[in-house]
Amino acid sequence: MQDFFRIEEGKEHRAYQVAVASCKKRVTDMIHDARHQAHIWHYAKVKGRSIKKDEARQVVLTKEEYLAVNTEHYY
């Protein structure tokens, strides 16, 4: 569900600043979560075992390992 808000006159610039900051945070969070999910999928697909998110945070993958994780979803 989408919420709609009205901006008070004279506060458009501040509303824009808040929206930009919120979008930056959401994109950063998505990239962070995608990295951990790639670690989980790598362990499941390549190493044949599952790991929890806490373990995934400690994993460091190479560029080749990241690219090998999910090749079937290229658009």
A tleap script that builds the chain and sets N, CA, C and O, in Angstrom:
source leaprc.protein.ff14SB
mol = sequence {
  NMET GLN ASP PHE PHE ARG ILE GLU GLU GLY
  LYS GLU HIE ARG ALA TYR GLN VAL ALA VAL
  ALA SER CYS LYS LYS ARG VAL THR ASP MET
  ILE HIE ASP ALA ARG HIE GLN ALA HIE ILE
  TRP HIE TYR ALA LYS VAL LYS GLY ARG SER
  ILE LYS LYS ASP GLU ALA ARG GLN VAL VAL
  LEU THR LYS GLU GLU TYR LEU ALA VAL ASN
  THR GLU HIE TYR CTYR
}
set mol.1.N position { 0.832 -1.169 0.000 }
set mol.1.CA position { 0.000 0.000 0.000 }
set mol.1.C position { 0.880 1.236 0.000 }
set mol.1.O position { 1.901 1.279 0.687 }
set mol.2.N position { 0.497 2.212 -0.747 }
set mol.2.CA position { 1.281 3.425 -0.859 }
set mol.2.C position { 0.594 4.557 -0.101 }
set mol.2.O position { -0.618 4.746 -0.204 }
set mol.3.N position { 1.373 5.289 0.646 }
set mol.3.CA position { 0.849 6.443 1.371 }
set mol.3.C position { 1.190 7.716 0.610 }
set mol.3.O position { 2.244 7.815 -0.018 }
set mol.4.N position { 0.304 8.667 0.672 }
set mol.4.CA position { 0.532 9.949 0.027 }
set mol.4.C position { 0.587 11.029 1.097 }
set mol.4.O position { -0.195 11.028 2.048 }
set mol.5.N position { 1.517 11.939 0.923 }
set mol.5.CA position { 1.681 13.018 1.877 }
set mol.5.C position { 1.663 14.345 1.141 }
set mol.5.O position { 2.079 14.436 -0.014 }
set mol.6.N position { 1.188 15.345 1.807 }
set mol.6.CA position { 1.223 16.696 1.252 }
set mol.6.C position { 2.368 17.452 1.907 }
set mol.6.O position { 2.615 17.337 3.107 }
set mol.7.N position { 3.051 18.219 1.090 }
set mol.7.CA position { 4.178 19.004 1.583 }
set mol.7.C position { 3.693 20.430 1.828 }
set mol.7.O position { 3.050 21.046 0.978 }
set mol.8.N position { 4.016 20.923 2.996 }
set mol.8.CA position { 3.645 22.295 3.306 }
set mol.8.C position { 4.404 23.255 2.400 }
set mol.8.O position { 5.553 23.008 2.034 }
set mol.9.N position { 3.755 24.335 2.051 }
set mol.9.CA position { 4.421 25.323 1.206 }
set mol.9.C position { 5.655 25.859 1.913 }
set mol.9.O position { 5.638 26.147 3.110 }
set mol.10.N position { 6.710 25.982 1.151 }
set mol.10.CA position { 7.964 26.480 1.703 }
set mol.10.C position { 8.868 25.398 2.250 }
set mol.10.O position { 10.020 25.671 2.589 }
set mol.11.N position { 8.371 24.170 2.345 }
set mol.11.CA position { 9.183 23.075 2.886 }
set mol.11.C position { 9.534 22.038 1.821 }
set mol.11.O position { 9.936 20.920 2.143 }
set mol.12.N position { 9.378 22.415 0.551 }
set mol.12.CA position { 9.654 21.476 -0.540 }
set mol.12.C position { 11.118 21.038 -0.558 }
set mol.12.O position { 11.425 19.868 -0.785 }
set mol.13.N position { 12.014 21.995 -0.314 }
set mol.13.CA position { 13.439 21.663 -0.344 }
set mol.13.C position { 13.796 20.672 0.760 }
set mol.13.O position { 14.550 19.729 0.522 }
set mol.14.N position { 13.275 20.869 1.939 }
set mol.14.CA position { 13.541 19.954 3.064 }
set mol.14.C position { 12.955 18.578 2.774 }
set mol.14.O position { 13.577 17.563 3.088 }
set mol.15.N position { 11.769 18.530 2.181 }
set mol.15.CA position { 11.154 17.248 1.829 }
set mol.15.C position { 12.007 16.512 0.807 }
set mol.15.O position { 12.158 15.293 0.878 }
set mol.16.N position { 12.561 17.253 -0.138 }
set mol.16.CA position { 13.445 16.655 -1.141 }
set mol.16.C position { 14.686 16.077 -0.470 }
set mol.16.O position { 15.104 14.967 -0.799 }
set mol.17.N position { 15.276 16.812 0.462 }
set mol.17.CA position { 16.464 16.335 1.180 }
set mol.17.C position { 16.168 15.042 1.938 }
set mol.17.O position { 16.974 14.112 1.925 }
set mol.18.N position { 15.024 14.987 2.589 }
set mol.18.CA position { 14.637 13.795 3.348 }
set mol.18.C position { 14.436 12.619 2.405 }
set mol.18.O position { 14.865 11.505 2.706 }
set mol.19.N position { 13.789 12.855 1.266 }
set mol.19.CA position { 13.549 11.779 0.298 }
set mol.19.C position { 14.861 11.247 -0.259 }
set mol.19.O position { 15.021 10.034 -0.389 }
set mol.20.N position { 15.795 12.116 -0.588 }
set mol.20.CA position { 17.093 11.684 -1.118 }
set mol.20.C position { 17.851 10.870 -0.076 }
set mol.20.O position { 18.413 9.824 -0.399 }
set mol.21.N position { 17.872 11.333 1.156 }
set mol.21.CA position { 18.569 10.603 2.221 }
set mol.21.C position { 17.943 9.230 2.436 }
set mol.21.O position { 18.654 8.245 2.635 }
set mol.22.N position { 16.628 9.165 2.397 }
set mol.22.CA position { 15.940 7.888 2.579 }
set mol.22.C position { 16.264 6.925 1.444 }
set mol.22.O position { 16.507 5.742 1.680 }
set mol.23.N position { 16.267 7.427 0.218 }
set mol.23.CA position { 16.577 6.575 -0.937 }
set mol.23.C position { 18.006 6.056 -0.873 }
set mol.23.O position { 18.254 4.885 -1.161 }
set mol.24.N position { 18.947 6.916 -0.498 }
set mol.24.CA position { 20.345 6.482 -0.382 }
set mol.24.C position { 20.479 5.363 0.644 }
set mol.24.O position { 21.185 4.383 0.408 }
set mol.25.N position { 19.805 5.506 1.776 }
set mol.25.CA position { 19.868 4.474 2.814 }
set mol.25.C position { 19.269 3.169 2.326 }
set mol.25.O position { 19.827 2.101 2.577 }
set mol.26.N position { 18.139 3.239 1.632 }
set mol.26.CA position { 17.494 2.018 1.140 }
set mol.26.C position { 18.367 1.293 0.115 }
set mol.26.O position { 18.462 0.066 0.143 }
set mol.27.N position { 18.997 2.034 -0.779 }
set mol.27.CA position { 19.873 1.413 -1.776 }
set mol.27.C position { 21.079 0.782 -1.090 }
set mol.27.O position { 21.470 -0.333 -1.436 }
set mol.28.N position { 21.664 1.468 -0.140 }
set mol.28.CA position { 22.796 0.918 0.612 }
set mol.28.C position { 22.393 -0.370 1.328 }
set mol.28.O position { 23.138 -1.351 1.313 }
set mol.29.N position { 21.219 -0.366 1.951 }
set mol.29.CA position { 20.729 -1.557 2.647 }
set mol.29.C position { 20.493 -2.715 1.676 }
set mol.29.O position { 20.794 -3.864 1.999 }
set mol.30.N position { 19.959 -2.420 0.489 }
set mol.30.CA position { 19.714 -3.474 -0.508 }
set mol.30.C position { 21.023 -4.106 -0.966 }
set mol.30.O position { 21.107 -5.326 -1.106 }
set mol.31.N position { 22.044 -3.285 -1.200 }
set mol.31.CA position { 23.344 -3.805 -1.629 }
set mol.31.C position { 23.947 -4.657 -0.523 }
set mol.31.O position { 24.504 -5.722 -0.790 }
set mol.32.N position { 23.840 -4.197 0.706 }
set mol.32.CA position { 24.359 -4.938 1.857 }
set mol.32.C position { 23.667 -6.310 1.967 }
set mol.32.O position { 24.329 -7.333 2.140 }
set mol.33.N position { 22.346 -6.315 1.867 }
set mol.33.CA position { 21.603 -7.572 1.957 }
set mol.33.C position { 21.892 -8.489 0.769 }
set mol.33.O position { 21.968 -9.707 0.934 }
set mol.34.N position { 22.052 -7.924 -0.412 }
set mol.34.CA position { 22.357 -8.734 -1.597 }
set mol.34.C position { 23.723 -9.406 -1.460 }
set mol.34.O position { 23.912 -10.535 -1.914 }
set mol.35.N position { 24.662 -8.719 -0.843 }
set mol.35.CA position { 25.994 -9.305 -0.626 }
set mol.35.C position { 25.900 -10.536 0.282 }
set mol.35.O position { 26.476 -11.585 -0.008 }
set mol.36.N position { 25.169 -10.386 1.377 }
set mol.36.CA position { 25.019 -11.525 2.287 }
set mol.36.C position { 24.252 -12.668 1.622 }
set mol.36.O position { 24.584 -13.836 1.827 }
set mol.37.N position { 23.239 -12.348 0.835 }
set mol.37.CA position { 22.484 -13.393 0.150 }
set mol.37.C position { 23.362 -14.110 -0.870 }
set mol.37.O position { 23.217 -15.317 -1.062 }
set mol.38.N position { 24.258 -13.397 -1.519 }
set mol.38.CA position { 25.192 -14.029 -2.455 }
set mol.38.C position { 26.100 -15.013 -1.729 }
set mol.38.O position { 26.415 -16.076 -2.264 }
set mol.39.N position { 26.519 -14.669 -0.522 }
set mol.39.CA position { 27.350 -15.580 0.267 }
set mol.39.C position { 26.567 -16.843 0.608 }
set mol.39.O position { 27.097 -17.949 0.505 }
set mol.40.N position { 25.316 -16.685 1.010 }
set mol.40.CA position { 24.474 -17.834 1.364 }
set mol.40.C position { 24.262 -18.726 0.149 }
set mol.40.O position { 24.379 -19.948 0.250 }
set mol.41.N position { 23.945 -18.120 -1.017 }
set mol.41.CA position { 23.728 -18.899 -2.236 }
set mol.41.C position { 25.008 -19.588 -2.694 }
set mol.41.O position { 24.963 -20.711 -3.195 }
set mol.42.N position { 26.151 -18.920 -2.525 }
set mol.42.CA position { 27.436 -19.530 -2.913 }
set mol.42.C position { 27.679 -20.802 -2.102 }
set mol.42.O position { 28.047 -21.839 -2.653 }
set mol.43.N position { 27.475 -20.712 -0.814 }
set mol.43.CA position { 27.679 -21.903 0.018 }
set mol.43.C position { 26.691 -23.006 -0.334 }
set mol.43.O position { 27.053 -24.182 -0.331 }
set mol.44.N position { 25.455 -22.645 -0.636 }
set mol.44.CA position { 24.447 -23.657 -0.988 }
set mol.44.C position { 24.750 -24.283 -2.339 }
set mol.44.O position { 24.681 -25.504 -2.479 }
set mol.45.N position { 25.080 -23.479 -3.326 }
set mol.45.CA position { 25.259 -23.955 -4.699 }
set mol.45.C position { 26.617 -24.615 -4.923 }
set mol.45.O position { 26.693 -25.698 -5.503 }
set mol.46.N position { 27.670 -23.978 -4.476 }
set mol.46.CA position { 29.027 -24.450 -4.766 }
set mol.46.C position { 29.538 -25.427 -3.710 }
set mol.46.O position { 30.093 -26.474 -4.041 }
set mol.47.N position { 29.351 -25.084 -2.456 }
set mol.47.CA position { 29.911 -25.909 -1.386 }
set mol.47.C position { 28.924 -26.939 -0.852 }
set mol.47.O position { 29.304 -27.830 -0.093 }
set mol.48.N position { 27.665 -26.821 -1.244 }
set mol.48.CA position { 26.677 -27.829 -0.870 }
set mol.48.C position { 26.262 -27.822 0.587 }
set mol.48.O position { 25.836 -28.851 1.111 }
set mol.49.N position { 26.375 -26.705 1.239 }
set mol.49.CA position { 25.909 -26.627 2.629 }
set mol.49.C position { 25.274 -25.281 2.871 }
set mol.49.O position { 25.564 -24.309 2.174 }
set mol.50.N position { 24.411 -25.229 3.859 }
set mol.50.CA position { 23.737 -23.970 4.151 }
set mol.50.C position { 24.431 -23.257 5.298 }
set mol.50.O position { 24.987 -23.884 6.200 }
set mol.51.N position { 24.388 -21.951 5.244 }
set mol.51.CA position { 24.934 -21.142 6.333 }
set mol.51.C position { 23.887 -20.111 6.729 }
set mol.51.O position { 23.023 -19.739 5.935 }
set mol.52.N position { 23.981 -19.670 7.946 }
set mol.52.CA position { 23.081 -18.642 8.466 }
set mol.52.C position { 23.630 -17.258 8.097 }
set mol.52.O position { 24.779 -17.119 7.678 }
set mol.53.N position { 22.786 -16.254 8.262 }
set mol.53.CA position { 23.179 -14.896 7.916 }
set mol.53.C position { 24.377 -14.418 8.756 }
set mol.53.O position { 25.230 -13.678 8.266 }
set mol.54.N position { 24.430 -14.845 10.013 }
set mol.54.CA position { 25.562 -14.455 10.866 }
set mol.54.C position { 26.880 -14.973 10.299 }
set mol.54.O position { 27.889 -14.268 10.304 }
set mol.55.N position { 26.858 -16.211 9.812 }
set mol.55.CA position { 28.062 -16.769 9.198 }
set mol.55.C position { 28.373 -16.078 7.877 }
set mol.55.O position { 29.538 -15.853 7.549 }
set mol.56.N position { 27.337 -15.742 7.123 }
set mol.56.CA position { 27.523 -15.105 5.819 }
set mol.56.C position { 28.216 -13.753 5.954 }
set mol.56.O position { 28.926 -13.325 5.045 }
set mol.57.N position { 28.015 -13.092 7.066 }
set mol.57.CA position { 28.655 -11.787 7.282 }
set mol.57.C position { 30.168 -11.907 7.371 }
set mol.57.O position { 30.882 -10.946 7.088 }
set mol.58.N position { 30.661 -13.067 7.758 }
set mol.58.CA position { 32.091 -13.272 7.933 }
set mol.58.C position { 32.794 -13.746 6.663 }
set mol.58.O position { 34.023 -13.768 6.606 }
set mol.59.N position { 32.021 -14.125 5.645 }
set mol.59.CA position { 32.570 -14.705 4.421 }
set mol.59.C position { 33.086 -13.605 3.500 }
set mol.59.O position { 32.485 -12.537 3.386 }
set mol.60.N position { 34.211 -13.887 2.846 }
set mol.60.CA position { 34.748 -12.990 1.826 }
set mol.60.C position { 34.863 -13.798 0.534 }
set mol.60.O position { 35.564 -14.808 0.480 }
set mol.61.N position { 34.162 -13.335 -0.509 }
set mol.61.CA position { 34.193 -14.018 -1.801 }
set mol.61.C position { 35.034 -13.224 -2.788 }
set mol.61.O position { 35.164 -12.005 -2.680 }
set mol.62.N position { 35.598 -13.936 -3.745 }
set mol.62.CA position { 36.319 -13.267 -4.823 }
set mol.62.C position { 35.328 -12.810 -5.882 }
set mol.62.O position { 34.154 -13.178 -5.840 }
set mol.63.N position { 35.792 -12.018 -6.821 }
set mol.63.CA position { 34.931 -11.541 -7.902 }
set mol.63.C position { 34.360 -12.719 -8.684 }
set mol.63.O position { 33.177 -12.718 -9.022 }
set mol.64.N position { 35.182 -13.719 -8.974 }
set mol.64.CA position { 34.731 -14.884 -9.724 }
set mol.64.C position { 33.659 -15.668 -8.968 }
set mol.64.O position { 32.719 -16.186 -9.570 }
set mol.65.N position { 33.809 -15.749 -7.648 }
set mol.65.CA position { 32.812 -16.457 -6.846 }
set mol.65.C position { 31.483 -15.709 -6.837 }
set mol.65.O position { 30.422 -16.331 -6.887 }
set mol.66.N position { 31.534 -14.375 -6.775 }
set mol.66.CA position { 30.291 -13.596 -6.849 }
set mol.66.C position { 29.607 -13.818 -8.190 }
set mol.66.O position { 28.393 -14.013 -8.246 }
set mol.67.N position { 30.380 -13.788 -9.267 }
set mol.67.CA position { 29.803 -13.949 -10.600 }
set mol.67.C position { 29.249 -15.346 -10.824 }
set mol.67.O position { 28.320 -15.517 -11.614 }
set mol.68.N position { 29.792 -16.338 -10.152 }
set mol.68.CA position { 29.339 -17.718 -10.324 }
set mol.68.C position { 28.069 -18.022 -9.533 }
set mol.68.O position { 27.433 -19.051 -9.763 }
set mol.69.N position { 27.700 -17.165 -8.628 }
set mol.69.CA position { 26.577 -17.450 -7.742 }
set mol.69.C position { 25.260 -17.551 -8.484 }
set mol.69.O position { 24.540 -18.537 -8.329 }
set mol.70.N position { 24.932 -16.557 -9.281 }
set mol.70.CA position { 23.595 -16.501 -9.848 }
set mol.70.C position { 23.645 -16.113 -11.319 }
set mol.70.O position { 23.418 -14.954 -11.668 }
set mol.71.N position { 23.934 -17.057 -12.158 }
set mol.71.CA position { 24.042 -16.747 -13.584 }
set mol.71.C position { 22.731 -16.889 -14.315 }
set mol.71.O position { 22.633 -16.436 -15.455 }
set mol.72.N position { 21.720 -17.492 -13.727 }
set mol.72.CA position { 20.471 -17.714 -14.441 }
set mol.72.C position { 19.514 -16.529 -14.382 }
set mol.72.O position { 18.462 -16.578 -15.018 }
set mol.73.N position { 19.829 -15.479 -13.655 }
set mol.73.CA position { 18.917 -14.351 -13.539 }
set mol.73.C position { 19.421 -13.081 -14.221 }
set mol.73.O position { 19.040 -11.978 -13.830 }
set mol.74.N position { 20.259 -13.224 -15.220 }
set mol.74.CA position { 20.658 -12.039 -15.986 }
set mol.74.C position { 19.542 -11.635 -16.894 }
set mol.74.O position { 18.968 -12.486 -17.574 }
set mol.75.N position { 19.212 -10.381 -16.932 }
set mol.75.CA position { 18.107 -9.888 -17.744 }
set mol.75.C position { 18.612 -9.221 -18.990 }
set mol.75.O position { 17.817 -8.742 -19.799 }
savepdb mol mol.pdb
quit
